[in-house]
Amino acid sequence: MVASDEELTEAIVEAATAMGLCVAFDGRE
């Protein structure tokens, strides 16, 4: 499976966003 730069960047952004939301959610408690 070969991912284009755009697909790779999008996947990284989505992962970073998900992790950021998890961190923010944990920080509220």
N, C-alpha and C positions, 0 to 999 in steps of 0.2 A: 504493500500500500504506500503510494507516494502522495504526500500532501503538498499542496502549493503553499507558497509563503503566506498568501491571504488566509487560507484555511488554518494554517499553523498559528498565525497571529490571532485569529478569531478564537481558536481553542484556548490559547494562553490567556487572552482577555477574559473569556468566560470563566476559566479556572480561577484567575485572580479575583474576579468579581465575587465568585462563590465563596472563596476563602475570606475575602474582605467582609462579606455579609455574616459569615460564621463568627469571625472575630468580633464584629460589632455586636452581634446578638449575644455572645458570651460576655462581653464587657458590660452589658446592661444589667446583668443579674448581680 
